[in-house]
Structures are given as C-alpha cells and as structure tokens.
Amino acid sequence: MRRIALSGDRARLLPVAVAGDEVVALRLGVGDSGCGTAGAARVDLETGGVTTYAKEGNLLTWAAGYTWLSAAAGMKVVDRDGRSVWSGPQFLAASVGDRVVYADPYQVSGGGLAADGPVSLRLGDRAGPASSDPSGQALLRPEHIAPTSDRRAVLVTHRGKDLPMGGRATVLSICPLPQLECRQLGDVTGDFSPNAITVPASLLPV
C-alpha cells in the first residue's frame, strides 16, 4: 500500500473502480441535509492529479470508460471526458464487465421507482440504453441490482407476493447472463442489505 498526494479538485472522493492507471471516484459534496453526491472524478495513480468530469449526480455504475449518473433531472451517461452520450428518465442499473444490466427506463415512473406493472431487465452497451437491447424477465418494482462477484449473473431485489396485512414482500432473485431469466432465491422483507449479495453465482441455485 502506498499513499498518493492528491492535487486539483479538493472534493472528498469515494473510489469505485480502478481503470488502468486511474481510479474512478464519486465526488462527495455537501447538500442541504448533509453530505451529498456531486458527480465523478478520475485520479491519476502516478501523479495524484484529480480530474473532475462530472460535477453533479450520483455515480450509479461505471463500465469501461462510461459513467452512468443519476440526478434529480434524470439519468445520463457520460464518457471519460464528461461528454454526455445518453440522457433519459431515472432507472436502476449495474455494470457487468463492459455491459450494463438495467431496468427498462421507459417502464419506470418518477423517482426511479418501477411502475405498478412488471419492469423488464435489459442487457445493454456501456454507452447507454438502446431500443435494440435484448430484454430478459420482467420483475415487479425492482429496487436494487448488483452483479455476482464472478460476473455470471445479477442479483435483483424486487417486490413479491402480497402480504396478509397489506403491501408486498421484498424478494431476492438471481438472473444469469445473457438471458436474464430469473429465479427467486428467497424472501428478504425487512432484512435486505445490498452488501450481502456480492457472491459467486456458482454458490447459488440457478
């Protein structure tokens, strides 16, 4: 381990990926209610130089040089120099290598929450969604997507069956790539943690 003296942008940085000789990081700013997100930056591992390429939005996922950002105005995808290559409504997404699994953005409502009907999972290019992206299974109100550690599948939390006292259960499903046909693993209502699902797909029933 070695220390790197940073120069340039003085925002607090949260590393999210290593890309060759750079670190991709989420910038942390101060919002109305405390700490908030404020875009993304690159850190040169040799010089410590910080290059900010997005000054707003939450870094949702990163895929081989493209950053997917979520902000109040909607989603956008930018390249490593901050040029916007796609923009549209809010949705969920997770990178799997140089591909991205996402909830169909045209089936979601405001705030990034799924509409009342099922929402299709889609497998897209790193540079943003396209109408030609193949669709997988449709899930009811997906809430979180994360890749397994071996990148063979994604794990998705979404709404399940109706509960006796009202509302719906929250369930965890595994969806192997590239077909994204899902199998429910279990009920996680009330005890779901995103940190608990980054495991190899081979350890889970498919």
Secondary structure, DSSP 8 states (H G I E B T S, - for coil): ------EE--SEEEEEEEETTEEEEEEEEEETTEEEEEEEEEEETTT-EEEEEE-SSEEEEEETTEEEEEETTEEEEE-TT--EEEEES---EEEETTEEEEE-GGGB-GGG-B-SSEEEEEEEETTB--TTS-EEEEEES--EEEE-TTSSEEEEEEEEEE-TTSSEEEEEEEEETTT---EEEEE-TTT--GGG----GGGS--
